Amino acid sequence: MINRPFWINKINNAWESRSIVWLSGVRRVGKTTISKMFPDAVYLNCDLPSVVRKLEDPESFLKSVPKGSTIIFDEIHRLEDPSRILKIAADEFPDIKVLATGSSTLEATRKFKDSLTGRKNVIYLPPVLWDECKELFNITDLDFRLRQGGLPEPLLSQNIDEIFFSEWIDSFYARDIQELFNVRNRSGFLKLMQLLFRSSGNLIEITQLSKMSGLTRPTVMSYLEAMRIANMIYLLPPFHGGGRREITQRPKCYCFDTGFVRFINGWNEIRENDRGLLWEHVVLDLLRIHLQKHQIYYWRDKSGREIDFVIKRPENSFDIIECKINPDQISLAHFKIFREIYPQGNNFCYSPFISDSYTLKKNEIKISYIGSVDNIL
């Protein structure tokens, strides 16, 4: 078992302000493995009928646990009313630290009758971060990470196991979508999911998705929301604040893992034209985890000029990030157009092959070339 200190520290820090920590992420992303890295904790697998019976009377169970204990409720969304035991623990047993894991966020309202506002800290566990690949998993081949994806099982395998990906999708639909959201149209849901994965990293348009999937607009919107809550997709909003020709409404849709993007597109290897787009997915995961206090956007104008990521800082300052496999291919024109509208902020070019950051000034535009998210924090 590979120790993952970043996540252990993150959970411990979250417990300092709330007794309940909710660890969410797609199935087989490593939630159970991380939860078992707390050796003195009381571990409960809520998939087991015996555990479900034990938790039918939450108050009695919590009274039986010694004060100051740590409890792990793994896959807690398998309980009939998972938020009930968490609410009782937070309100009546605040000296007990609780780590609850689940595939969805607490917005899966069919199961979660209480969102536990003010009672919990939420941590999203993405596929293995690029920094972790290099430091812990001994993986420095970017194409390998993009091809295999970041779920630990395929990442630790030297071969592409297509059966793993297809079985994962079947399980995701049956246990996360059908059970939590009562979605019965399996073929329609999977068709929409495939459309999103094939265009991952691009703008989405509801009417077009409706026509291509054969689903109504309300159904498309409902399924998108289910996928978002279940951590399968991330909708990146457009940044706008003054430019008359800016895109203001359509989000970009990023699917959760590069391995599944490759699988659904039918690629055996990472193609040259797709490497940069998949690198954006990896960088977005890093930004979402390390910059949780800041909203992340993309920027595009109606002429097609675009900035990959915009980070809103205090006092009308906006950092911009371009993701480039080859930093020499960066477009200064896009930086210049953005800075004519929003002059305050830092400019970054994020490349996986930069070991030591450096700064260059070209045509009055100063750009920091970085290979680590630490330079942005």
N, C-alpha and C positions, 0 to 999 in steps of 0.2 A: 504494500500500500504506500503510495507516494504522499508524503506529508505536504500539506498546503498551508503554510503559516499565514499567508496573506488573509485567507478566509477565516482562519481560527481567530486571528487578531481582530478582524472586522466584527465577528460575532461577539467576542468578549467586550469590545468597545461599545457595541450596541446595547449590551446588557447594563452598562453603567447608567443609562438614562431610562430604560424600560426593562421590566422583568420578562416581557414576551418579545421574542425575535421570530419573525416569519421569514423563512428561507424558501424562496420560490425559484423555480426553474423547470425546464422541460424534463420529462422522464429520462433517466439514465445519464443525466448531466453530471452526477457526482454528489447529489445531496446526501444520500445515505452514507456514502464513504466519509464525507466531511463530518457528518453528525456523529459518527463512531470514533472520531478523533478526540472526543471528550471522555476519557477513560473512566472517570468516576460518576458519569451521568447514569440516570435510570433510563434505559433505552426501551421504547415501546414501538413495535411495528404495527401500525393501525390497519394493515392488510389482514392481520390474523384474527379470526373469530374470537379466540380467547382474550385478546386485548380489547376488542370491541365490547365484550361482555364485562370485562373489568372496569371499563370506563362508563358504563351505563349510569353509575352514581358518581359523578365527578367529585362532589364534595367529600364523600367517604374516601375515595381514592387519594385525593390531595392531602387529607388529614393523615393518611397512613405514611406519607412521605416525610422523612426527617426535614426539619427546618434548614434552610440554606442549601438544599439539594438542587441539582440540575436535572431536568426531565427533558427527554427527547421524544416528541410525538412525530414519528416518521410517517409520511403519507397520511396526514391527519384528515385530509379531505375525504378519506374512506368512511369516516364516522358520519352518522346521520345528521348531527348538528355540531360540526367541529368548532364553531365559534363559541358555543356554550361553555365548554370546559376551559377555553382560553380566557373568556371573560371572568369566570369564577376564579381562575388562578390569578389573574391580574388584580382583581378587586379584593379578594379575601385572603390570598396567600402571596403577597408581593415579595416575600423573602425567598420564594422558590423561583429559580431561573428556568424559563421554558424556551426550548428551541422547537418550533413546529415547522415541518417541511411539507411542501405540496407542489404539484405541477402548475397550478394556476395562482393568480393573485387572489386576494381576498374579495375581489369584485365578482367572483363566481357566485352570484346571488342565489342560485337554485339550491346550493348547499349552505352558503354562509349567510345566516340571518342577521349577523351583526358584523360590521366592518372593523370593530374594535378601535374606533377613532380615539387617539390619545393614549392607547394602552399598549401599543406595540411599535417596534421598529421593523421595517421591511428591508430585506436584503435580496437582491436578484442575483442568482448564480448563473452566469452565461457559460457557453462552452469555454474550454480551457483558453485562457488569455495568452497572447503571443509572448508576453514577458515570462509567463509560467512555462510555456513550451521550452524556451531557451534555458531557463534557470533550473527547472525541476524535472522536466520530462526529457531533457537532453535532445531536443529537436530543434535544429537550426535551419533545416531545409524548408523554406517558405512554401514551395509548391506541395511538399508533403502535407503540411498543415492545411493548406487550402483544399487539397484533394480529399484527405481523410476527414476533415472537419474537426471540431473540438470536443465531441463527446469522448470520454476517456477510452471506451472500448475500441472503437475504430482507430483512435489516435495512437493507441499502444500496439496496434497490429501493423505488420509490415505489408499486408495485402489488403486490397479493396474487397470487402465482403458486402456485395450488393444485397444479399439476403437480410443482413442486419438492417439496412436502410428501409427496405420494403416492409419488414416485420415491424419496425419501429412506427412507421406511418399507420399500419393497421391497428397497432396497440394505442397509438395516440388518439385515433378517431374513436375507438371503442371505449376507452377508459377515461379520456379527458373531455372529448367533445360530446359524444352521445350521452354519457352518464351525467356530466355536469350541466350541459346545456340542452339536453333533450333534442339534439339534432338528428332527425331520422332520414334525411335525404343524403345518404352516404355518397352516391355517385356525384351529385351536384356539389357537395362540399369538397370532395377530393378534386373535382375538376377545377373549382375556383382556387384551391390550394396550389395545384400544379401551375395555373396561370400566374399566380403571384411568385412562385419560386422561379419560373422561367424568365420573369422580368424583374427579379429582385434587385433593389438598388435604384429603381426608376420610379417616376411619378405614376400614381394610379388615378384612374378616372372611373367612377362608379358606373356610369352608363355603358362605357365600353366593356367593363368586366361583366355587366349584366348580359349584354349581347353575346359575348364570347362563351359564357358559362351556361346560358339558358336559364338563369335565375332572375327573379324580379329584383329591382333596385333595393327594396326593403330587405329582401333576403340576403343579398350581397352585403349590405351594411351590417346586418345581424351576424352573419358568418365572420366578417372582418373583425367585429368586436369580440366574438368568441375566440378567434385566433390570437387577438391582441392580449386578452385576459389570460389565455393559456400559454403566453410567452412564445408563440410560434412566429409572430411577426412584430416588428417595431415600426410605428408610423412616425417618420421624421418630419416635423412641420417646416414650412417655408419661413424664412426670415424676411420681414418687410417693415419699413419704418419711415419711408420718405421718398424712395425712388418711384417715379410715376409708371415705370414699365416693369416693375417687379412682379413675380409670381406671388400671389397672396393667399391662395387657398389650398391648392392640391398638395397633399403630403407625398413624400417618398416612402415606399414600403421596402423595408429590409427584412428578409427572412432570417431566422435565428442562427443558421449554421451553414458554412460554406460547403461542407460535405454533402448536405442535402440539396443545395443549389446545383452542385455538380451532378449528383445522382439523378435528379429529376430532369435536368437538361440532357442527360445521356452522354456526358463527357467521360472518356476514359482517362484523359490527362487534362491538365490545366492549359487551356489555349492562351496564346500570347495576348489576344484581344480581351480576354476575360480576367487576366491576372490582376490588373489594376482595380477593377470593380470588386473582385473578391477581397482584395486588400482593404478596400473601404469598409467592408463588413467587419474585418478584424479590428481596424482602428476604431470603429463605432463602438464595439464592445468595450474597448479600453476607455474611451471617453465617457461612456455611460457609467462605468464603475468608479472611475477616479474623479469625475467631475459631477457628482450627483447633486451638488448644490447649485449648479448652473444649468440653465436650459440650453439644449443643443438644437441647432437648426441647420438647414441647407439654404443656399441663396441662389436664385436664378432670375434672370430678366427675360423679357419676351423675345430677345434676340438670341437666346440660347447660351448666353455667357453665364458661367456657374462657378460657385465656390462649394467645395464638398461639405465643409462643416463651419458653422459660425457659433461662437460661444459668447453669450451675453455677459459682460462684466459690469461692475458698478459704474455709475456716472457716464452713461452713454459711450462706453468703451466696448469694442467688439473684436475679439480675436478671431482670426480666420485660419483654416487649416486646409491645405490641399494634400491629398494622399497620392504619392507617386512612387512607383517601382523604380523608375529612373528619374532622379531629381532634376536632371538636365532638361527634361521635357516639360517643365512647369511653364505655364502661360502667365507672363507678367501682365498681359493686357487685362485679364480678369481681375487680378489684384488691383490694378490701377483704377478700373471702373468702379469697383466696390469702394475703394478708399476716397474717390472723389465725392461719394455720398456720405460715407462714414469714416472720417479721417482718423479717429482715435482707436488704437488697438495694435496688437502684434500680429505679424504675418508669419505663418509656419508652413514648411514643406516637410511632411512626415514620410520617411522612406524606411523600409525594413533593412536596408543595407548601409545605413549611416551609423557608425559606432561612436564617433565623437562629433557632437553638434558644432556647427559653425554658422556664421552670419555673413551674408553678402548683400551689397547694395547695388542695384541695377536700375537705371532710369528713375532714380529718386525713390525706389521701392526697396525697403530693407526687409529681407526674408531670413528667418532662422531655419536652418536645415537640421532636422532632428530625427533621431531613431528611437526615442523613448518618450512616453507620456509624461515622465518626470519634468521634462523641460517646459510643459504647458501648465503644470499645477501652480 
